[in-house]
């Protein structure tokens, strides 16, 4: 919503459909479009704004403009700025230092003293040479009359490491410097104010843990001498023994692997790097994924990146794999794999995938380096077991949600139609197949909390089974008619173009766009692309092998008779989010019961007649990198057709893929800088720092430029009982085998946990934490009745079951309780994770998970 007053200055009030304000800052420039009444604002020259509050801002003189009526979109505009700088001679004496803290002045003096030292001695200070450090400090003192501004300890440390060379520092500063060159060449973004000093001295070992000497930091004639000068030879050996998992070999993944090769990670005995990425290299990747060349287009990213790493450092032990990391690959990346790792580095462009990897690291108590970029913005988060909060605690995993009523009925941008098309994909090709399969497999499926619409959808899925390519084309054509013609005609039937919300206030005012129905045309490429991709996906979901024949499809379409439009009677279309959330009308219990009975009889007939397997369907999970491209092609066609309904400019294939696949754009300068910051945190992980103050999360915005680093937060309390709290890192670890090596039953396991009682097990929990100085753990025994025992989403025990069922379940062995699917390949887990829901006098309590160690094989 937007409104503007006449005045000097005019005041604009902005509020989006979710109640959010304008989000602008003082000094920003804006322009307008789609304003009715005060038309002088449309396409006006950029106007400087003054922010009054979250929703109101001043835009200059509007006193002589026509009165504002309704509608309008406000858009921020970037305008040129003029900047000038001091010559180097003057800037050296009086620098304007953009620093993260007050150490910038001391670092400026230290660098000036370093140049003087090199001119005097013909070399840089020797690593850990005390005499050289004192001489450098003396030179630094001579450069300032304000001795109180000089941090002498910082200057001495600077001298000790000044002969070193670290690839992560080169990557970070190289990315920053390269962006400044681009700014000078393009005139785009705000230049650096001449100086930026950065240090990461917290990477050094803590006093008293490791002593670095001249001998330990002396050169060895090794390619790592620059790094040994800073951290010592023993640390270099430790780097070589590391076992790391790199998830993703795209822009950030390439930069991480390059740094790993340069610093010697996994280049020693026992070390290893596993990199996995199921994507192949596209030509558009070459501008920012530095390990790939034109000849590599079409090859797997993981294999090509691993080969490039071996060329950069033949000693690096790196293995490439072409797999997605998720629930469906836990047989590959399971207990044995994660237990052997020293750490994980995320290089993913999906928030959901990053959150999944974070969950695995929590399960196996492994540190995680998470990095992300968006254009010139980037961040690094380090997650350390027991010390820091997990990934999901500081990053919003759900993109800002668009109101459902906007997506379903009132889109105004191409992003809205793309998100709608993405939801359509799941609603057409994933959810129906999953429901049919569950219906055939689970006898209790129909007892769930289903609506009439849910069960009618299930019945339709069973009835729509195609037998030929023509059947698939007919289904796609009917769906096209329903979405892009009938649905729009129904909307216009409820809200005609002249409809008013109140007298004189039109319903179809910005940001609402009045739609128009489409007429199907076989010669329209977008119309046909929708038919072909939808028909192909429909066939795939029904496990039907059919040729994707355009000629046959056109012939079928021209012969089809599509039912005419009939307005839906009594259907209420919600126009606000509040209306969407209102409780639906009462359920017709008789109709629902009849549907359940019909579907139950049909299920029995299918299974008894041996036809159940033929009705099983293949759920299609959207994959932005689908080899056939049909996934993104469908999204693009579906979205652009809806955009045509609403007069929105269409999106090309690449934008459709980026938005639907939630791909965050990347540029080489940002990825280089972010990877450098991540590898600085890697040094601390390899040292084994257990001081939270050693670690830094980072955020950078190269466009401004801005670089901030801050200490991670401690993990929040996830579990609580009484006055005791635990974080996500805590767990109860128990053996799953008895004294004679036999696998425990559920009852025996509960006994191991001091779960006692005949009718209802009672939890007596003693929890300890292996990390020094970690938050206090629960000590002692607390009697808690156990309500439920879960393994994932499977209920292993429930207090509300009948006594006979409880006793039978308690007597079963653990692997009998959590065995794999019948007839399928299944690898028993090494660690079984159970969740116990207990109840006290007030409420249920969820306690830390129980990790049960099972016998091998």
C-alpha positions in Angstrom: 0.0 0.0 0.0 1.2 3.5 -0.9 -0.2 7.0 -0.5 1.3 10.5 -1.0 0.2 13.9 0.3 0.3 17.2 -1.4 2.7 19.5 0.4 6.1 21.0 0.9 7.4 18.4 1.5 5.1 15.7 0.3 4.9 12.7 2.7 4.7 9.1 1.3 3.3 6.3 3.4 4.5 2.8 2.4 3.3 -0.5 3.7 3.6 -3.9 1.9 1.1 -6.7 2.0 2.7 -8.2 5.1 2.7 -5.0 7.1 6.4 -4.2 6.6 7.7 -0.7 6.2 9.6 0.9 3.3 13.2 -0.2 4.4 14.8 2.9 3.0 17.5 5.1 4.7 18.0 8.9 4.7 19.7 10.1 1.6 18.4 7.3 -0.6 16.9 8.2 -4.0 13.6 6.8 -5.3 11.2 7.0 -8.2 7.6 5.9 -8.8 5.4 4.0 -11.2 1.7 3.0 -11.5 0.5 5.9 -9.4 -3.0 7.0 -10.2 -4.0 10.6 -9.6 -0.6 12.1 -8.8 0.7 11.0 -12.2 3.6 13.5 -12.0 5.4 11.0 -9.8 5.4 8.3 -12.5 8.9 8.0 -14.0 10.0 11.2 -12.2 13.7 12.0 -11.8 15.2 10.3 -8.7 14.1 12.1 -5.6 16.1 12.2 -2.3 14.2 11.1 0.7 14.1 11.9 4.4 12.9 9.1 6.6 10.3 10.0 9.2 9.7 6.5 10.6 9.3 2.9 9.5 6.4 3.7 7.2 6.6 7.4 6.3 9.2 9.4 4.4 9.4 12.9 2.8 10.1 13.2 -1.0 10.3 16.9 -1.6 7.8 19.4 -3.0 4.4 17.9 -4.2 2.2 20.9 -3.5 1.3 21.6 -7.1 0.9 17.9 -8.1 -2.6 16.4 -8.8 -4.2 14.8 -5.8 -3.2 11.3 -5.1 -5.9 8.7 -5.7 -4.6 5.2 -5.3 -1.9 2.6 -6.3 1.7 3.1 -7.0 5.1 1.4 -6.6 8.2 3.1 -5.1 11.6 1.9 -6.3 15.1 2.8 -5.0 17.4 4.4 -7.6 21.2 4.5 -7.4 22.7 7.9 -8.4 26.3 8.9 -9.0 28.5 10.3 -6.2 31.7 12.3 -6.4 34.7 11.3 -4.2 38.2 12.8 -3.9 41.3 11.6 -2.1 44.5 12.8 -0.6 47.8 12.1 -2.3 49.8 9.2 -0.8 52.4 11.5 0.9 49.6 13.3 2.8 47.6 10.2 3.5 50.6 8.4 5.0 51.0 11.1 7.6 47.3 11.5 8.4 45.5 8.3 7.3 41.7 7.9 7.3 41.7 4.3 8.4 38.6 2.2 7.9 39.2 -0.4 10.6 37.1 -2.8 12.6 38.7 -1.7 15.9 41.2 0.8 17.4 44.2 -1.3 16.3 44.2 0.3 12.8 46.6 3.1 14.0 49.1 0.6 15.4 49.0 -1.5 12.3 49.5 1.6 10.1 52.7 2.4 12.1 53.8 -1.2 12.1 53.6 -1.4 8.3 55.5 1.9 7.9 58.1 0.6 10.3 58.3 -2.7 8.4 59.3 -0.8 5.2 61.9 1.1 7.2 63.3 -2.2 8.6 63.5 -3.8 5.2 65.4 -0.8 3.8 67.8 -0.9 6.8 68.3 -4.6 7.1 67.8 -5.8 3.6 65.2 -8.3 4.8 62.1 -8.8 6.8 62.2 -9.6 10.5 63.0 -13.2 11.1 60.2 -15.4 12.5 60.1 -15.3 16.3 63.5 -13.4 16.4 63.2 -11.2 19.5 66.0 -8.8 18.5 64.3 -8.1 15.1 60.9 -7.5 16.9 62.5 -5.0 19.3 64.1 -3.1 16.4 60.8 -3.0 14.5 59.1 -1.7 17.6 61.8 1.0 18.0 61.3 2.2 14.4 57.5 2.3 15.0 58.0 4.4 18.1 60.0 6.9 16.1 57.1 7.4 13.7 54.6 8.9 16.2 54.7 11.4 19.0 51.6 9.8 20.6 53.2 6.8 22.2 49.9 6.0 23.9 48.3 5.2 20.5 50.9 2.4 19.9 50.0 -1.1 20.9 53.5 -2.5 21.5 52.4 -6.1 22.0 50.6 -5.9 18.7 53.8 -4.5 17.0 56.0 -7.3 18.4 53.5 -10.0 17.3 53.4 -8.3 13.9 57.2 -8.5 13.6 57.2 -12.2 14.6 54.9 -13.1 11.6 55.7 -10.5 9.0 57.9 -12.9 7.1 55.0 -15.3 6.7 52.8 -15.9 3.7 49.3 -17.3 4.1 47.1 -18.2 1.2 43.8 -17.4 3.0 45.1 -13.8 3.7 46.1 -13.5 0.1 42.6 -14.7 -1.0 40.8 -12.2 1.3 43.0 -9.2 0.4 43.1 -10.2 -3.2 39.3 -10.3 -3.4 39.1 -6.8 -1.7 41.7 -5.3 -3.9 40.2 -6.8 -7.1 36.8 -5.3 -6.3 38.4 -1.9 -5.8 40.0 -2.2 -9.3 36.6 -3.0 -10.7 35.1 0.0 -9.0 37.8 2.2 -10.6 37.2 0.8 -14.0 33.4 0.8 -13.9 32.5 3.7 -11.6 30.1 1.3 -9.8 29.9 1.0 -6.0 31.5 3.1 -3.3 35.4 3.1 -3.3 37.5 2.3 -0.3 38.5 5.4 1.7 42.2 4.8 0.8 43.0 2.6 3.9 41.8 -0.7 5.3 43.8 -2.6 7.9 42.9 -6.2 8.7 44.5 -8.7 11.1 43.6 -12.2 12.3 46.2 -12.6 15.1 43.6 -14.7 17.0 44.6 -17.6 14.6 47.9 -17.9 16.5 48.0 -20.5 19.3 47.0 -19.4 22.8 49.7 -18.6 25.3 50.6 -21.7 27.2 49.2 -24.2 24.7 51.9 -24.2 22.0 55.3 -22.5 22.1 56.5 -21.1 18.8 60.3 -20.6 18.6 62.8 -19.4 16.0 63.7 -23.1 15.4 60.1 -24.3 15.0 59.3 -21.5 12.6 62.6 -21.5 10.6 62.4 -22.3 6.8 62.6 -26.0 5.7 63.0 -25.5 2.0 59.3 -26.5 1.7 56.5 -25.0 -0.3 54.9 -24.3 3.1 57.7 -22.2 4.5 55.6 -19.0 4.4 53.0 -20.8 6.6 55.5 -22.5 8.8 57.0 -19.0 9.5 53.7 -18.1 11.2 52.5 -21.4 12.8 55.5 -23.6 13.0 56.4 -27.0 11.5 54.3 -29.1 13.9 51.2 -27.3 12.9 52.0 -28.0 9.2 52.1 -31.7 10.0 48.8 -31.4 11.8 47.2 -29.7 8.7 48.4 -32.6 6.6 46.6 -35.2 8.7 43.2 -33.5 8.5 40.2 -35.3 7.1 37.7 -32.8 5.6 34.4 -33.1 3.7 33.7 -30.3 1.2 30.0 -30.2 0.2 29.7 -28.4 -3.1 32.3 -27.6 -5.8 30.8 -24.4 -7.2 32.0 -20.9 -6.8 32.9 -21.1 -3.0 33.8 -24.7 -3.3 36.5 -24.0 -5.9 38.0 -21.3 -3.8 38.0 -23.4 -0.6 39.7 -26.3 -2.5 42.3 -23.9 -3.9 43.1 -22.7 -0.4 43.2 -26.2 1.0 45.7 -27.2 -1.7 47.9 -24.2 -1.0 48.0 -24.6 2.8 48.6 -28.3 2.6 45.4 -29.5 4.1 45.2 -33.3 3.8 48.6 -33.4 2.1 50.2 -35.6 4.7 49.9 -39.2 6.0 46.4 -40.1 6.9 44.8 -36.9 5.5 42.0 -36.8 3.0 39.5 -34.4 1.4 36.2 -35.7 0.0 34.4 -33.3 -2.3 30.9 -34.0 -3.6 28.8 -32.2 -6.1 26.2 -33.7 -8.5 26.2 -30.7 -10.8 28.0 -30.5 -14.2 30.0 -27.5 -15.4 28.1 -24.9 -17.5 29.8 -22.2 -19.6 28.3 -19.5 -17.3 30.2 -21.0 -14.4 33.6 -20.1 -15.9 33.5 -16.4 -14.8 33.5 -17.3 -11.1 34.5 -20.9 -10.6 38.3 -20.6 -11.0 39.2 -24.3 -11.2 37.2 -24.8 -14.5 38.2 -24.1 -18.1 36.2 -24.0 -21.4 37.3 -27.6 -22.2 35.6 -28.7 -18.9 32.1 -27.7 -19.9 29.8 -30.7 -19.4 32.1 -32.5 -17.0 31.3 -33.2 -13.3 32.3 -30.3 -11.1 33.6 -32.5 -8.3 35.8 -34.6 -10.5 37.2 -31.6 -12.4 37.8 -29.6 -9.2 39.6 -32.6 -7.6 41.8 -33.0 -10.7 42.7 -29.3 -10.6 43.6 -29.6 -6.9 46.0 -32.5 -7.6 47.7 -30.4 -10.2 48.1 -27.5 -7.8 49.4 -29.8 -5.0 50.2 -33.4 -6.0 50.5 -34.4 -2.3 46.8 -33.5 -1.6 44.7 -36.6 -1.1 41.4 -35.6 -2.6 38.5 -37.8 -3.6 35.6 -36.7 -5.8 32.1 -37.9 -5.6 29.0 -37.0 -7.7 26.3 -37.2 -4.9 23.8 -35.0 -3.4 24.0 -34.8 0.4 20.6 -35.4 2.0 18.4 -38.0 3.6 18.5 -40.1 0.5 22.3 -40.5 0.6 22.7 -41.3 4.3 23.9 -44.8 3.4 26.9 -43.1 1.7 27.4 -40.3 4.2 26.5 -42.2 7.4 28.0 -43.1 10.7 31.3 -44.4 9.5 31.9 -41.6 7.1 31.1 -38.7 9.5 32.8 -40.3 12.5 36.1 -40.4 10.7 36.0 -36.7 9.7 37.8 -33.8 11.4 35.5 -31.2 10.0 33.1 -30.2 7.2 33.0 -27.1 4.9 29.7 -26.1 3.3 29.8 -24.6 -0.2 26.1 -24.8 -1.0 23.7 -22.3 -2.5 20.6 -23.7 -0.8 19.6 -22.8 2.8 17.8 -26.1 3.3 20.8 -28.1 2.2 23.1 -26.1 4.5 20.8 -26.7 7.4 20.7 -30.4 6.7 24.6 -30.6 6.8 24.6 -28.6 10.0 22.2 -31.1 11.5 24.6 -33.9 10.5 27.5 -32.1 12.1 25.5 -31.7 15.3 24.7 -35.4 15.3 28.4 -36.4 14.9 29.9 -33.5 16.9 31.9 -32.2 13.9 32.9 -28.5 13.4 31.4 -26.8 10.3 32.6 -23.9 8.2 29.6 -22.4 6.5 30.0 -19.7 3.8 27.6 -17.9 1.6 27.6 -15.0 -0.9 25.0 -12.9 -2.7 26.7 -10.6 -5.2 29.1 -8.3 -3.3 27.8 -9.6 0.0 29.2 -12.5 1.8 29.3 -14.2 5.2 31.2 -16.9 7.1 29.9 -18.7 10.1 32.0 -21.1 12.1 30.2 -23.8 14.1 32.2 -25.5 16.9 30.7 -28.3 19.0 29.7 -27.2 22.5 31.0 -23.7 21.9 28.9 -22.0 19.3 25.3 -21.9 18.2 24.4 -24.0 15.2 23.8 -22.7 11.7 20.0 -22.5 11.9 20.2 -20.3 15.1 21.6 -17.2 13.3 20.4 -17.6 9.7 16.8 -17.4 8.6 16.2 -20.6 6.7 13.0 -19.4 5.2 13.1 -16.7 2.6 10.7 -13.8 3.3 7.4 -15.5 2.7 5.0 -14.0 0.2 1.3 -14.0 1.4 -0.5 -17.0 -0.1 -3.4 -14.8 -1.3 -0.8 -12.9 -3.4 0.7 -16.1 -4.9 -2.7 -17.7 -5.6 -4.7 -14.7 -6.9 -2.8 -11.4 -7.0 0.8 -11.7 -8.2 2.5 -8.4 -9.1 6.1 -9.5 -9.9 7.8 -12.3 -11.8 9.2 -13.6 -8.5 5.6 -14.2 -7.4 4.7 -16.2 -10.5 8.0 -18.2 -10.3 7.3 -19.1 -6.7 3.7 -20.1 -7.6 5.1 -22.3 -10.4 7.5 -23.9 -8.1 4.7 -24.8 -5.7 2.7 -26.1 -8.7 5.6 -28.4 -9.5 5.4 -30.1 -6.1 1.6 -30.1 -6.1 1.4 -31.8 -9.5 4.4 -34.2 -9.6 5.6 -34.8 -6.1 2.8 -34.7 -3.4 0.2 -36.8 -5.4 2.7 -39.6 -6.0 3.8 -39.6 -2.3 0.2 -39.8 -1.1 -0.6 -42.7 -3.5 2.4 -44.7 -2.4 1.6 -44.1 1.3 -2.0 -45.1 0.6 -0.9 -48.4 -0.9 1.8 -49.1 1.7 0.2 -48.0 5.0 -3.2 -49.6 6.0 -3.7 -46.7 8.5 -3.2 -44.0 5.9 -6.9 -43.2 5.5 -7.3 -42.7 9.2 -5.3 -39.5 9.1 -6.7 -36.0 9.4 -7.7 -35.7 5.8 -10.1 -33.2 4.2 -12.6 -34.0 1.5 -10.3 -32.2 -1.0 -7.3 -34.3 0.0 -9.1 -37.6 -0.5 -10.7 -36.4 -3.8 -7.2 -35.6 -5.0 -6.0 -39.1 -4.0 -8.9 -40.6 -5.9 -8.2 -38.5 -9.0 -4.5 -39.6 -8.9 -5.6 -43.2 -9.0 -8.2 -42.6 -11.8 -5.8 -40.4 -14.0 -3.3 -43.2 -14.6 -2.2 -42.6 -18.3 -1.7 -45.4 -20.8 -0.2 -43.5 -23.6 1.6 -40.3 -24.6 -1.8 -39.0 -25.9 -3.3 -39.4 -22.4 -0.5 -37.4 -20.9 -0.9 -34.6 -23.5 -4.7 -34.5 -22.8 -4.1 -34.2 -19.0 -1.6 -31.4 -19.6 -4.0 -29.5 -21.9 -6.9 -29.8 -19.4 -4.7 -28.5 -16.6 -3.6 -25.6 -18.8 -7.2 -24.7 -19.4 -8.0 -24.9 -15.7 -5.1 -22.7 -14.6 -4.8 -20.0 -17.2 -8.3 -19.6 -18.4 -11.0 -21.0 -16.0 -9.3 -19.9 -12.8 -8.9 -16.4 -14.1 -12.5 -16.3 -15.4 -13.6 -17.4 -11.9 -11.6 -14.6 -10.3 -13.0 -12.0 -12.7 -16.5 -13.4 -12.0 -16.0 -12.8 -8.3 -14.2 -9.4 -8.8 -15.0 -7.8 -12.2 -12.6 -5.2 -13.5 -14.9 -2.5 -12.3 -15.3 -3.9 -8.8 -14.8 -1.5 -5.9 -13.8 -2.3 -2.3 -15.8 0.8 -1.2 -17.5 3.6 -3.2 -14.8 5.2 -5.3 -12.0 2.8 -4.3 -11.3 0.3 -7.1 -10.5 -3.3 -6.1 -8.0 -3.7 -9.0 -5.5 -1.0 -7.9 -1.7 -1.4 -7.5 -0.2 -3.6 -6.4 -3.1 -5.7 -7.6 -3.1 -6.3 -11.3 -6.3 -7.1 -13.1 -5.8 -10.4 -15.0 -7.0 -11.6 -18.3 -7.7 -15.2 -19.4 -5.5 -16.8 -22.1 -6.6 -18.6 -25.2 -4.7 -21.7 -26.0 -2.7 -21.6 -29.2 -0.8 -24.7 -30.5 1.6 -22.3 -32.4 2.5 -20.4 -29.2 5.9 -21.7 -28.1 5.3 -21.0 -24.4 1.9 -22.8 -24.5 3.5 -25.8 -26.2 6.5 -25.8 -23.8 4.1 -26.1 -20.9 2.1 -28.9 -22.5 5.3 -30.9 -23.4 7.1 -30.5 -20.1 3.9 -31.1 -18.0 3.0 -34.2 -20.1 6.6 -35.6 -19.8 6.7 -35.1 -16.0 3.2 -36.6 -15.7 4.3 -39.7 -17.6 7.5 -40.0 -15.5 5.5 -39.7 -12.3 3.3 -42.6 -13.5 6.4 -44.6 -14.6 5.3 -44.5 -18.2 8.0 -44.6 -20.9 6.8 -42.4 -23.7 8.5 -40.5 -26.6 8.3 -36.7 -26.2 6.7 -36.3 -29.6 5.8 -32.7 -30.5 4.1 -33.6 -33.8 1.9 -36.2 -32.1 1.1 -33.8 -29.3 -0.1 -31.1 -31.7 -2.3 -33.6 -33.5 -3.8 -34.7 -30.2 -4.4 -31.1 -29.1 -6.1 -30.1 -32.3 -8.5 -33.1 -32.0 -9.3 -32.3 -28.3 -12.6 -30.9 -27.2 -12.2 -28.8 -24.0 -15.2 -28.3 -21.8 -16.6 -24.7 -21.7 -16.2 -22.5 -18.7 -18.8 -22.7 -16.0 -18.5 -20.3 -13.0 -18.0 -21.9 -9.7 -20.9 -21.3 -7.4 -20.5 -20.5 -3.7 -16.7 -20.4 -3.8 -15.2 -17.6 -1.6 -11.9 -16.2 -2.8 -9.8 -14.7 0.0 -8.2 -11.4 -0.7 -6.1 -11.0 2.5 -3.8 -13.2 4.5 -6.2 -13.0 7.4 -9.0 -14.4 5.3 -6.6 -17.2 4.1 -6.0 -18.2 7.7 -9.7 -18.2 8.7 -11.0 -21.7 9.6 -12.6 -23.5 6.7 -16.3 -24.2 6.6 -17.5 -27.3 8.4 -16.5 -30.6 6.9 -19.2 -32.8 5.3 -18.6 -35.9 7.5 -20.9 -38.1 5.5 -19.1 -37.3 2.2 -15.7 -37.8 4.0 -16.8 -41.2 5.4 -18.0 -42.2 2.0 -14.7 -41.3 0.4 -12.8 -43.2 3.0 -14.9 -46.3 2.4 -14.6 -46.1 -1.3 -10.8 -45.7 -1.2 -10.4 -48.5 1.4 -12.4 -50.9 -0.9 -10.3 -49.8 -3.9 -7.1 -50.3 -2.0 -8.2 -53.8 -1.0 -9.1 -54.6 -4.6 -5.8 -53.3 -5.9 -3.7 -55.3 -3.4 -5.8 -58.5 -3.6 -5.8 -58.4 -7.4 -2.0 -57.9 -7.4 -2.3 -54.5 -9.1 -0.9 -52.5 -6.2 2.6 -52.3 -7.6 1.4 -51.1 -11.0 -0.3 -48.1 -9.3 2.8 -47.1 -7.4 4.1 -43.8 -8.6 7.4 -42.0 -8.8 7.5 -38.7 -6.8 9.5 -36.1 -8.7 11.6 -33.9 -6.5 12.5 -30.6 -8.2 16.1 -30.5 -9.2 17.4 -27.3 -10.7 20.3 -29.2 -12.3 18.0 -31.9 -13.9 19.9 -33.3 -16.9 16.8 -33.2 -19.1 16.1 -29.6 -18.1 12.4 -30.4 -18.0 12.2 -29.3 -14.4 13.3 -25.7 -15.0 11.6 -25.7 -18.4 8.2 -26.5 -16.7 8.8 -23.8 -14.1 9.6 -21.2 -16.7 6.6 -22.0 -18.9 4.2 -22.2 -16.0 5.5 -18.9 -14.6 5.5 -17.0 -17.9 2.0 -18.1 -18.7 0.8 -16.8 -15.3 2.8 -13.6 -15.9 0.9 -13.2 -19.2 -2.3 -13.5 -17.3 -1.3 -10.6 -15.1 0.6 -8.4 -17.6 4.0 -9.1 -15.9 7.2 -9.2 -18.0 8.3 -12.8 -18.4 11.6 -14.3 -17.1 14.2 -16.1 -19.2 15.5 -19.6 -18.4 18.5 -18.5 -16.3 16.4 -16.2 -14.1 13.7 -18.9 -13.7 16.4 -21.4 -12.7 17.9 -19.0 -10.2 14.7 -18.0 -8.5 13.0 -21.5 -8.5 16.3 -23.2 -7.5 16.9 -20.4 -4.9 20.3 -19.9 -6.3 22.3 -17.0 -4.8 24.3 -15.1 -7.4 28.1 -15.2 -7.0 31.0 -13.1 -8.2 34.7 -14.1 -8.1 35.9 -11.3 -5.8 33.3 -12.1 -3.1 33.9 -15.8 -3.2 37.7 -15.4 -3.0 37.3 -13.1 0.1 34.8 -15.4 1.8 36.9 -18.5 1.2 39.9 -16.7 2.7 37.9 -15.8 5.8 36.6 -19.4 6.2 40.2 -20.8 6.0 41.3 -18.4 8.7 38.7 -20.1 11.0 40.0 -23.5 9.7 43.4 -22.7 11.3 41.7 -22.3 14.7 39.8 -25.5 14.3 43.1 -27.4 13.5 44.7 -25.8 16.5 41.8 -27.1 18.5 40.9 -23.8 20.1 38.4 -24.2 22.9 38.1 -20.5 23.7 35.0 -18.9 22.1 36.8 -15.6 21.9 39.2 -17.1 19.4 36.6 -17.6 16.7 35.1 -15.0 14.4 31.9 -14.9 12.3 32.3 -12.5 9.4 30.1 -10.4 7.2 31.4 -8.4 4.2 29.9 -6.0 1.7 32.4 -5.2 -1.0 30.2 -2.6 -2.6 30.5 -0.2 0.4 33.2 -1.6 1.3 32.4 -3.1 4.7 34.1 -6.0 6.6 32.9 -6.9 10.1 34.0 -9.8 12.3 32.4 -10.7 15.6 32.5 -13.5 18.2 30.0 -16.3 17.7 27.2 -16.6 20.2 27.0 -19.5 22.6 24.5 -22.3 21.8 21.0 -21.6 23.0 19.2 -23.8 25.5 17.4 -26.5 23.5 16.3 -28.8 26.2 15.2 -28.0 29.8 14.0 -29.9 32.8 13.5 -28.0 36.1 16.4 -25.7 36.4 18.7 -27.7 34.1 19.2 -26.7 30.4 21.2 -28.3 27.6 22.1 -27.3 24.1 21.7 -29.1 20.8 25.3 -30.4 21.3 24.4 -32.6 24.3 23.4 -36.2 24.1 23.3 -39.3 26.2 25.7 -42.0 24.9 25.0 -45.6 25.8 26.2 -49.0 24.4 23.6 -51.0 22.5 25.2 -54.4 23.3 25.0 -56.4 26.5 27.8 -57.9 28.6 28.1 -60.9 26.3 28.1 -58.9 23.0 24.4 -59.5 22.2 22.2 -56.7 20.8 19.9 -55.2 23.4 16.1 -55.2 23.4 14.3 -52.0 23.9 13.6 -53.0 27.5 17.2 -53.7 28.1 18.2 -50.4 26.6 15.8 -48.6 28.9 17.3 -50.4 31.8 20.7 -49.2 30.7 19.3 -45.7 30.9 17.9 -46.4 34.4 14.4 -46.5 33.0 12.4 -48.4 35.6 8.9 -49.4 36.4 6.5 -52.1 35.3 3.6 -50.3 33.8 5.4 -47.1 32.6 9.2 -46.8 32.3 10.8 -44.0 34.3 13.8 -42.0 33.1 16.8 -41.5 35.5 19.2 -39.5 33.4 22.9 -38.7 34.1 24.4 -36.5 31.4 28.1 -35.5 31.1 29.9 -33.3 28.7 33.4 -34.2 27.3 34.5 -30.7 26.5 36.4 -28.7 29.2 34.7 -25.4 30.2 31.5 -26.3 28.4 28.2 -25.3 29.9 27.3 -27.3 33.0 25.5 -30.6 32.4 22.7 -32.3 34.3 24.0 -34.4 37.2 22.0 -36.8 39.3 18.9 -38.8 38.7 15.5 -37.4 38.0 12.5 -39.7 37.8 10.5 -38.9 34.7 7.8 -41.1 33.2 8.5 -41.8 29.6 5.7 -41.0 27.3 7.2 -41.8 23.9 10.4 -43.2 22.4 11.0 -42.1 18.8 13.6 -42.9 16.1 13.2 -40.2 13.6 9.5 -40.1 12.9 9.0 -43.8 13.9 7.3 -44.4 17.2 9.1 -47.3 19.0 7.2 -47.0 22.3 4.2 -45.0 23.5 2.6 -45.0 26.9 -0.9 -44.7 25.5 -0.6 -48.1 23.7 -2.4 -51.1 25.1 -0.4 -53.0 27.7 0.0 -56.1 25.4 1.4 -53.9 22.6 3.8 -52.1 24.9 5.2 -55.3 26.3 5.6 -56.8 22.9 7.5 -53.8 21.7 9.7 -53.6 24.7 10.8 -57.2 24.1 12.0 -56.6 20.5 15.6 -56.1 19.6 16.7 -52.7 18.5 17.4 -53.6 14.9 14.0 -55.3 14.7 12.4 -52.0 15.7 14.3 -49.9 13.1 14.9 -52.3 10.3 15.0 -51.2 6.7 12.3 -51.6 4.1 11.4 -55.2 3.2 13.3 -56.5 0.2 15.4 -53.4 -0.1 19.1 -52.9 0.4 19.7 -51.6 3.9 22.8 -50.9 5.9 22.3 -51.0 9.7 23.4 -47.8 11.4 26.4 -47.8 13.7 24.7 -45.1 15.9 21.0 -45.2 16.7 19.6 -41.9 17.7 16.5 -42.0 19.9 14.3 -39.1 21.1 12.6 -39.6 24.5 9.5 -37.5 25.3 9.0 -37.6 29.1 6.3 -35.9 31.2 6.4 -34.2 34.5 3.6 -32.8 36.6 3.2 -29.8 34.3 4.0 -30.8 30.8 6.0 -33.0 28.5 9.7 -32.7 28.5 11.9 -33.5 25.5 15.4 -34.5 26.7 18.7 -34.6 24.9 18.8 -37.4 22.3 20.1 -40.8 23.2 22.9 -42.1 21.0 23.0 -45.9 21.1 26.3 -47.5 19.8 25.5 -50.7 17.9 27.7 -53.6 17.1 29.5 -53.5 13.7 28.1 -55.6 10.9 
